Amino acid sequence: MALITEITVVGGDRYSIDGDVKAVEAMILDAARGSLMRFAWVTEAETGERIGLNPDHVVMVRDLTVPSES
């Protein structure tokens, strides 16, 4: 099963992130509670690239987990 979470930020850009929605949500909340301008570092599912998200700009988190076929 591929664990993918979609994040939408201010302006409408969307990112597909590797990881369970609960884990990604926790990273965003931890960054928001941290010091000023702390980013939530995540890995894009399509590219494998690490990106830093400003938690203040996240407007939606959606679970895109795809069940594996048996």
C-alpha positions as CSV (number, residue, x, y, z in Angstrom):
1,M,0.0,0.0,0.0
2,A,1.3,3.4,-1.0
3,L,0.9,5.9,1.9
4,I,0.5,9.3,0.2
5,T,-0.9,12.6,1.6
6,E,-1.9,15.6,-0.5
7,I,-1.2,19.0,0.9
8,T,-2.7,22.2,-0.5
9,V,-1.1,25.5,0.3
10,V,-2.2,29.1,0.0
11,G,-2.5,29.9,-3.7
12,G,-3.8,26.5,-4.5
13,D,-0.5,24.6,-5.2
14,R,-0.8,20.9,-4.3
15,Y,1.9,18.5,-3.2
16,S,1.7,14.7,-3.0
17,I,3.8,13.7,0.0
18,D,5.2,10.3,1.0
19,G,3.7,9.2,4.3
20,D,0.6,8.5,6.3
21,V,-1.7,11.4,6.7
22,K,-1.4,11.3,10.6
23,A,2.4,11.4,10.4
24,V,2.4,14.3,7.9
25,E,-0.2,16.2,10.0
26,A,2.0,15.7,13.0
27,M,5.1,17.1,11.2
28,I,3.1,20.2,10.1
29,L,1.7,20.8,13.7
30,D,5.2,20.3,15.2
31,A,6.6,22.9,12.9
32,A,3.8,25.3,13.6
33,R,4.4,24.9,17.4
34,G,8.2,25.3,17.0
35,S,10.3,28.4,16.6
36,L,9.4,31.2,14.2
37,M,9.8,30.2,10.6
38,R,10.3,26.5,11.2
39,F,9.5,24.4,8.2
40,A,7.9,21.0,8.0
41,W,10.3,18.9,5.9
42,V,8.6,16.3,3.8
43,T,9.4,14.2,0.7
44,E,7.4,14.7,-2.5
45,A,6.0,11.3,-3.7
46,E,6.5,11.9,-7.5
47,T,10.1,13.2,-7.4
48,G,11.6,12.1,-4.1
49,E,12.7,15.7,-3.5
50,R,12.7,17.0,0.0
51,I,10.8,20.3,0.4
52,G,10.2,22.5,3.4
53,L,6.6,23.7,3.9
54,N,5.7,26.8,5.9
55,P,3.0,25.4,8.2
56,D,1.2,28.8,8.2
57,H,0.5,28.3,4.5
58,V,-1.1,24.8,4.6
59,V,-4.8,25.1,4.0
60,M,-5.8,21.4,3.4
61,V,-4.4,17.9,4.1
62,R,-6.0,14.9,2.3
63,D,-5.3,11.2,2.6
64,L,-4.6,9.8,-0.9
65,T,-3.4,6.3,0.3
66,V,-4.0,3.7,-2.4
67,P,-4.7,0.2,-1.3
68,S,-2.5,-2.4,-2.9
69,E,-4.1,-4.9,-5.3
70,S,-4.1,-8.5,-4.1
